[in-house]
């Protein structure tokens, strides 16, 4: 059994769950009812003739009032946008899927593998990845590294169209100019900043902004004094051309004083073997290359509503 609920119907039903916690959709939804909700909910079988929850609706919706943990997954592709939520209560999962007009709520039997089976055609399967790296950087250093990667990506894309040879060495000012111009619509730096509520930093005039990356080893100096990406990052930059999928993974759990703690992964996918994940944490951004199998494991773990360190 499943129910399709509009945003105003979800708000209307909040009165049925006065003890709902901050993770509940009955708390988070703020769409003002328009007066038609009681009639439409009775028609859908959510409310009985007296305005009370039917037994079936109570069994399905009550776990959403006080979930222990919840998760949100968004998959954005050129041809579609998928948005799915899972809620964990008493060891059982409930799925809420956005259909463009509200949420379709369905109980799950077992874990999140049922959702993964539905998403099978939307995700790469391979266990192979072109480049292999993992590092943690403060936000400004992360955006600086992505600026260098984007500069190399742009040069490779230009070489594909022109047939000319391309240099992948650069100066700090060249990376700073690219970040300041925000001219690369498919840039990873721009994509990370836009989706995490950050401004792209203006490094113009600061010739030392890549020094931390040189010390860390992702950027190295060439014989002629210019800079280049270390081999794994250079391989990534030359193979990760245009990302065709953007995936957001968020997990939520209650913290002290009934506050909500969250973890977030932002994942860019360019074909079968080029996937980059950005995980926000107290130490900054963990930047990791993934295989298709790694990506699917992360999605499955998120749908299972994981517990995480606060």
Phi, psi and omega in degrees: 000139176219159178231141172258122183238132175282163177303321180288329177291323177297316177299316180300321183287349181302328180295341178283346184229071185294340181259019181299144181265173186296346178278347188284141173295339178285347175261320188280337180278129185238015182290125186289129177299153182247004177102348182264358192293316183300316180296316182291325179290326175293320180295326180279353181084014178278321178246146176272186183297338179266005179083014178260157177297135172290163182300317180296318180293321179297317180296323183279319189270334183302320177299337179282348182285321183224062179291150177282322178211162176210168183215157179223132178231127175239128175242116181249120177236167181301333186251359181196163173226120180249134180224121184225141178239145170233145181233132180253125177213128179054039176078005181240148181256143172237135181259134173235121184243133176285129177248015180093338179239356182166210182238137171259119188252128187219137174286146177255141173264110182089218186261197184282004181298330178301321179290319179300323178298322179291326183274005189309316184282352183265353189232145175289151184253341193300150173267001184259143172228146183295311182242151183234110178205157174202127179205161178240128183227150170295154186309316182294320178292323177298315180291327176295315178298317179294327175298318178294319178296316179297321179300316178293321178300315180299319181293321178293318178298321178295321180293327178298320182280328185264337184078005181271158175290154184229144175262135179255013173270161186202168173249161176304322183292328178293320177292317180298318180296320179296315180296320182292327183283335184050035188274347184264097184299329181263017182290143178289324178298314179295319180295318179294314181298315184295323184273350179246011176068032180249156172266141173294128183289151176259102182265005182299132182090354179247093183285354182256010187288346177263004184298320179297324179288329175292318178295322181285333174106001179277341175236135182231156180272139178271174182296331181268011175091352175279183182242158174210161176285146173298157190310312183293322180286326176292320176298317178299314183297327182274348180250336180270089187275289182235125179278135183254353179220142173234125185236130177247126176242125178228136175238141185230144172210160181283139175248192180300150178060031175061027175272162183255127173257147185224149168241151185218135169238132173244124190235129178251132184239126175236087180077200190281327192242007183232100183223132178234132181245140178238114184250120181280134179207178182297335180271002182117217179257125168274121183251121188222138171275142183235152165270169176301321179296320177299316181299314182296323178295321179294318178297314181300315179298323179291315179300335179280003177059069186287155169272144180219159180291138180273000000 
